[in-house]
């Protein structure tokens, strides 16, 4: 793993998060990483850290063993067409775009090279991400573990089959936005009650962190945990009553379903 050359086509926020994790915690050296972005300004910071900035996407493929396709779904056809002549069957590609299938990538490249699909989320930026992974049948265990370790340097991973990769976007890819909206409502209410903003932020963040810990470590189901907070005739039940009246649960289920459907619309 230490000697593997890793390339990035696209140097946006997600690529930055993955690269930072690789170098800071994953044991990779800066000179193992090559990258290219049409926005040359995005590459400047990486170059200053000793990473190799290539003049085009094909060069990234040529000098790399594992290539991350860190571009928007709508740009995939253009990028895959550009790099097609540089691809060999040994090159491993990692896609982090919503809806882009393994078969689409290999079809556009004209070669059945190994492909891993990944759905990370933005908490990778602080090393606390959650990434879902699936792999093509020709990805070796060793190569897959290499890719998995790269993402684990910035958080945790789970392995799925490809037929679940569109639906998982609603679960971990887009879901931070739902959490932030929930937090915004809590903070806005605190502000309306004259509660100090910093105190409200501190308490809200710790509550979210602790609640996640309870879900992960207590062994209780969500329903059981809700019951633990909800004393008969108490304040929590009144709050839950309002959420039920406003359709909080079905609205969230509908939101996730729309997220999945959009991924399928983008899918290729």
HELIX and SHEET records of a PDB file:
HELIX    1   1 UNK A   13  UNK A   24  1                                  12    
HELIX    2   2 UNK A   30  UNK A   32  5                                   3    
HELIX    3   3 UNK A   40  UNK A   48  1                                   9    
HELIX    4   4 UNK A   57  UNK A   63  1                                   7    
HELIX    5   5 UNK A   73  UNK A   75  5                                   3    
HELIX    6   6 UNK A   76  UNK A   83  1                                   8    
HELIX    7   7 UNK A   84  UNK A   86  5                                   3    
HELIX    8   8 UNK A  102  UNK A  109  1                                   8    
HELIX    9   9 UNK A  122  UNK A  126  5                                   5    
HELIX   10  10 UNK A  141  UNK A  152  1                                  12    
HELIX   11  11 UNK A  162  UNK A  164  5                                   3    
HELIX   12  12 UNK A  168  UNK A  168  1                                   1    
HELIX   13  13 UNK A  169  UNK A  173  3                                   5    
HELIX   14  14 UNK A  175  UNK A  192  1                                  18    
HELIX   15  15 UNK A  197  UNK A  217  1                                  21    
HELIX   16  16 UNK A  222  UNK A  229  1                                   8    
HELIX   17  17 UNK A  235  UNK A  246  1                                  12    
HELIX   18  18 UNK A  248  UNK A  266  1                                  19    
SHEET    1   A 8 UNK A  52  UNK A  53  0                                        
SHEET    2   A 8 UNK A  33  UNK A  36  1                                        
SHEET    3   A 8 UNK A   6  UNK A   9  1                                        
SHEET    4   A 8 UNK A  66  UNK A  69  1                                        
SHEET    5   A 8 UNK A  92  UNK A  95  1                                        
SHEET    6   A 8 UNK A 115  UNK A 119  1                                        
SHEET    7   A 8 UNK A 129  UNK A 135 -1                                        
SHEET    8   A 8 UNK A 155  UNK A 159  1                                        
END                                                                             
